[in-house]
């Protein structure tokens, strides 16, 4: 059965155009081709990056946070209550008003106290400012390093300046050492993000992030085996370019360097819109959708690769919407208030509106008391 599955999985018509077989992609004296077995190196690379990240955050990002006096907000701990804790873990983190009334009866607490308990309990699970700063610092440095590595790997290649060169002699294109290391660096990084999802800062677009990482890993793996390496390197460089500015803006925002953060956010917004909504769909997807048909008939790999690119493009449109919301807040608040994808902390007690209501009520009672001679 395994042999049948293997034969079907590596059926040449799934991966390669007509009249091309795996035997045509055997290494020779002057050509070296990408192999599926090379992908095994991705896991060790991801584990190494996790170690590098731990070292970076502990010995560079944390001291930098100390130097910039970045402190976590003091949080009030939720009281021990087995009934509320069970509901919080098994049913919902944010109960409806009806559930608050029901829990109030079960615990003997007031509805106000139950609501405050859930606020504090949710805040306990949220990452602190220092953790977010360290994570953003690591990603910013990695994207900068990866982008520079991509430029070094591409600056002298003809397909960077003429996209039709991407398909010259395809799929019999020899793999370059720079492509090998660039690919494995990027694949190792995205695999490390998947491995650390449970420990990283969870944002409102958590599911979209998971889809993005899986789609990226699938896309890179498929492009490696099918020898779509040239277009793969272009896709990675386009993505890394704007991510540098996004993470950098968050770093300086957490450090309360708002002028630098604002400038980086403006630059990021412009670059994101150009690279993800213009260059990616109208240049790169056009390159993979139109130019290949000038050389060979469409096959499964052609459709699959373009489908995965479209998945990424849908995510780009979704994130463009979130960025537009950030721009709106940025314009009216005069500084970047944070990542709209982040799950922000809530007040541990009464909200400002509720406190003002209580204060006015107390003042009103006091005035009536004084009028009555009390």
C-alpha positions in Angstrom: 0.0 0.0 0.0 2.8 2.4 0.9 4.4 1.7 -2.5 1.2 2.6 -4.3 0.8 5.8 -2.2 4.5 6.7 -3.0 4.0 6.1 -6.7 0.9 8.2 -6.8 2.5 11.0 -4.7 5.5 11.2 -6.9 3.6 10.8 -10.1 5.5 13.0 -12.6 2.3 14.6 -14.0 1.5 16.1 -10.6 4.8 17.9 -10.3 6.3 18.3 -13.8 5.1 19.5 -17.2 4.6 17.0 -20.1 7.6 15.4 -21.6 9.7 16.0 -18.4 10.5 13.2 -16.0 12.4 12.9 -12.7 15.3 11.3 -14.6 15.7 14.6 -16.5 16.4 16.3 -13.1 19.2 14.0 -12.0 22.4 15.8 -11.0 25.3 16.1 -13.5 28.7 17.6 -13.6 27.4 21.1 -14.4 23.9 21.0 -12.9 22.6 20.4 -9.4 18.9 20.1 -8.8 16.7 20.6 -5.8 15.6 17.3 -4.2 12.7 16.5 -1.9 15.2 15.0 0.6 16.7 18.4 1.1 13.6 19.4 2.9 14.6 17.2 5.9 17.1 20.0 6.8 14.2 22.3 7.5 13.4 20.9 11.0 17.0 21.2 12.3 17.1 24.7 10.9 13.8 25.6 12.7 15.1 24.2 16.0 18.4 26.2 15.6 16.4 29.3 14.9 14.3 28.7 18.1 17.6 28.5 20.0 18.9 31.6 18.4 15.7 33.4 19.2 15.9 32.4 22.8 19.4 33.6 23.0 18.6 36.9 21.2 15.6 37.7 23.4 17.4 36.9 26.6 20.8 38.6 26.0 19.8 41.4 23.6 16.1 42.2 23.6 15.6 42.0 27.4 18.6 44.2 28.2 17.4 46.6 25.6 13.9 46.7 27.2 15.6 47.4 30.5 17.6 50.3 29.0 14.5 51.8 27.5 12.6 51.3 30.8 9.9 49.1 29.2 7.8 47.7 32.1 4.9 45.3 32.3 1.6 46.7 33.6 0.9 45.7 37.2 -2.0 43.3 37.1 -4.5 42.3 39.8 -4.8 38.6 40.2 -8.3 37.0 40.0 -9.4 35.4 43.2 -9.5 31.6 43.4 -13.0 30.4 42.4 -13.4 26.9 41.1 -16.9 27.6 39.5 -15.7 30.6 37.5 -12.4 29.0 36.6 -14.2 25.9 35.2 -16.5 28.1 33.1 -13.5 30.2 31.9 -11.5 27.2 30.8 -14.3 25.0 29.4 -17.0 27.3 28.0 -16.1 31.0 27.4 -13.6 33.6 28.3 -16.1 36.4 27.9 -19.5 35.3 29.2 -22.8 36.9 28.1 -24.9 39.0 30.5 -27.3 36.0 31.0 -24.3 33.8 32.0 -23.0 36.5 34.3 -26.4 36.5 36.1 -26.3 32.7 36.3 -22.7 32.6 37.6 -23.6 35.3 40.1 -26.3 33.1 41.6 -24.0 30.0 41.7 -21.1 31.8 43.4 -23.0 34.2 45.6 -21.1 37.1 44.2 -22.5 40.3 42.7 -22.7 40.5 38.9 -20.2 43.4 39.0 -17.7 41.2 40.9 -18.1 38.3 38.5 -17.4 40.7 35.5 -14.3 42.1 37.2 -13.1 38.5 37.9 -13.4 37.6 34.2 -11.5 40.8 33.2 -8.7 40.0 35.6 -8.6 36.4 34.5 -8.4 37.3 30.8 -5.6 39.8 31.6 -3.6 37.0 33.3 -3.4 35.1 30.1 -2.4 38.1 28.0 1.3 38.6 27.3 3.1 41.5 28.9 4.6 44.5 27.2 8.1 43.1 27.5 7.2 39.8 25.9 5.7 41.6 23.0 8.7 43.9 22.7 11.1 40.9 22.6 9.1 39.0 20.0 8.8 42.1 17.8 12.5 42.7 18.1 13.4 39.2 17.1 11.1 39.2 14.1 12.4 42.7 13.0 16.0 41.5 13.1 15.2 38.2 11.3 13.3 39.9 8.5 16.1 42.4 8.0 18.7 39.7 7.9 16.5 37.5 5.5 15.7 40.4 3.3 19.4 41.4 3.0 20.2 37.7 2.3 17.5 37.6 -0.4 19.0 40.7 -2.1 22.5 39.2 -2.0 21.0 36.0 -3.6 19.1 37.9 -6.3 20.8 41.2 -7.2 22.9 39.8 -10.1 20.2 37.4 -11.4 18.5 38.3 -14.7 15.0 37.1 -13.5 15.0 39.9 -10.9 14.8 42.4 -13.7 13.0 40.4 -16.4 10.3 38.0 -15.1 10.3 36.0 -18.2 13.7 34.7 -17.3 12.0 32.9 -14.3 10.9 30.3 -16.8 13.9 30.1 -19.0 14.8 26.3 -19.5 12.3 25.4 -16.8 12.3 22.9 -15.1 15.9 22.1 -15.9 17.3 25.0 -13.9 20.3 24.3 -11.7 20.0 25.1 -8.1 22.4 27.7 -6.7 24.0 27.6 -3.2 22.6 31.0 -2.4 19.1 29.7 -3.3 19.6 26.6 -1.1 20.5 28.6 2.0 17.9 31.3 1.4 15.1 28.8 1.1 16.1 26.8 4.1 16.5 29.9 6.2 13.0 31.1 5.3 11.4 27.6 5.6 13.1 27.0 9.0 11.8 30.4 10.2 8.2 29.7 9.3 8.3 26.2 10.7 9.7 27.7 14.0 6.7 30.1 14.1 4.4 27.1 13.8 6.3 25.3 16.6 6.1 28.3 18.8 2.5 29.4 18.1 1.3 28.3 21.6 4.0 30.4 23.3 3.9 33.5 21.1 1.7 36.5 21.5 -1.8 35.5 20.3 -3.6 38.1 18.2 -7.1 38.4 16.9 -6.0 37.0 13.5 -4.5 33.9 15.1 -6.4 31.6 12.7 -5.3 33.7 9.7 -1.7 33.5 10.9 -1.9 29.7 11.1 -3.3 29.5 7.6 -0.6 31.9 6.4 2.3 29.9 7.9 0.9 26.6 6.6 0.2 28.0 3.1 3.7 29.5 3.1 5.3 26.2 4.1 3.3 24.3 1.6 4.1 26.8 -1.1 7.8 26.8 -0.4 8.0 23.0 -0.2 6.1 22.5 -3.4 8.1 25.1 -5.2 11.3 23.5 -4.0 10.4 20.0 -5.3 8.9 21.3 -8.6 12.0 23.6 -9.1 9.9 26.8 -8.9 12.8 28.2 -7.0 13.3 31.4 -9.0 9.8 32.7 -8.4 9.9 31.4 -4.9 12.9 33.6 -4.0 11.1 36.6 -5.5 8.0 36.0 -3.4 10.0 35.7 -0.2 11.9 39.0 -0.8 8.6 40.9 -1.6 7.1 39.6 1.7 10.1 40.3 3.9 10.5 43.9 2.7 7.4 45.3 4.4 7.6 43.0 7.5 10.8 44.7 8.6 9.0 48.0 9.0 5.9 46.5 10.6 7.9 44.8 13.4 10.2 47.9 13.7 7.2 50.2 14.2 5.9 47.9 17.0 9.3 47.8 18.7 9.5 51.6 18.9 5.8 51.9 19.8 6.3 49.6 22.8 9.3 51.7 23.8 7.2 54.9 23.5 9.4 56.3 20.8 6.3 57.5 19.0 7.9 59.7 16.4 10.1 56.9 15.0 7.2 54.5 15.3 4.9 56.8 13.4 7.4 57.3 10.6 8.0 53.6 10.3 4.3 52.8 10.3 3.7 55.3 7.4 6.6 53.8 5.4 5.3 50.3 6.2 1.7 51.1 5.0 3.0 52.5 1.7 5.3 49.6 1.1 2.7 47.0 2.1 0.1 48.4 -0.3 2.7 48.5 -3.1 4.3 45.1 -2.6 1.2 43.0 -1.5 -1.6 44.6 -3.5 0.3 45.7 -6.6 3.6 43.9 -7.2 2.5 40.5 -5.8 -0.7 40.1 -7.8 0.0 42.1 -10.9 3.7 41.1 -11.4 4.4 37.8 -9.6 1.1 36.1 -9.9 0.9 37.3 -13.5 4.4 35.8 -14.0 3.2 32.4 -12.7 -0.2 32.5 -14.4 0.6 33.8 -17.9 4.3 33.2 -18.8 4.5 29.4 -18.1 1.8 28.8 -20.8 4.1 30.2 -23.4 6.4 27.2 -22.8 4.3 24.3 -21.7 0.7 23.1 -21.2 -0.8 23.6 -17.8 -0.5 20.7 -15.3 -1.5 20.0 -11.7 1.5 21.7 -10.3 0.8 24.9 -12.3 -2.8 25.1 -10.9 -1.8 24.1 -7.4 1.0 26.7 -7.2 -1.2 29.5 -8.4 -4.0 28.4 -6.0 -1.6 28.8 -3.1 -0.5 32.2 -4.3 -4.1 33.2 -4.4 -4.6 32.0 -0.8 -1.8 34.4 0.2 -3.3 37.2 -1.8 -6.7 36.8 0.0 -4.8 37.1 3.3 -3.0 40.2 2.0 -6.4 41.8 1.3 -7.6 40.9 4.8 -4.5 42.4 6.4 -4.8 45.5 4.2 -8.2 46.0 5.7 -6.7 45.8 9.2 -3.9 48.2 8.3 -6.5 50.6 7.0 -8.2 50.5 10.4 -4.8 51.2 12.0 -4.3 54.2 9.6 -7.7 55.6 10.6 -6.8 55.3 14.3 -3.4 56.7 13.6 -4.8 59.8 11.8 -7.2 60.6 14.6 -5.0 59.7 17.6 -1.8 61.2 16.2 0.3 58.2 17.2 0.2 54.5 16.6 -1.7 52.9 19.6 -0.6 49.4 18.8 -1.3 46.4 16.6 -5.1 46.1 16.0 -4.6 42.3 15.8 -3.4 42.3 19.4 -5.6 41.4 22.3 -5.3 44.5 24.5 -5.5 44.5 28.3 -8.8 45.5 29.9 -9.3 47.6 33.0 -9.1 45.4 36.1 -12.0 47.2 37.8 -14.7 49.7 36.7 -14.4 51.3 33.3 -13.9 55.1 33.2 -17.5 55.5 32.1 -18.8 53.5 35.0 -16.5 55.3 37.4 -17.8 58.6 36.2 -21.4 57.4 36.5 -20.8 56.2 40.1 -19.0 59.5 41.0 -21.9 61.6 39.6 -24.3 59.4 41.5 -22.4 59.9 44.7 -22.1 63.6 44.1 -25.9 63.7 43.5 -26.6 61.8 46.7 -24.3 64.2 48.6 -26.0 67.2 47.2 -29.4 65.9 48.1 -28.1 65.0 51.6 -26.7 68.5 52.2 -30.0 69.9 50.9 -31.9 67.8 53.5 -29.6 69.0 56.3 -27.6 65.8 56.7 
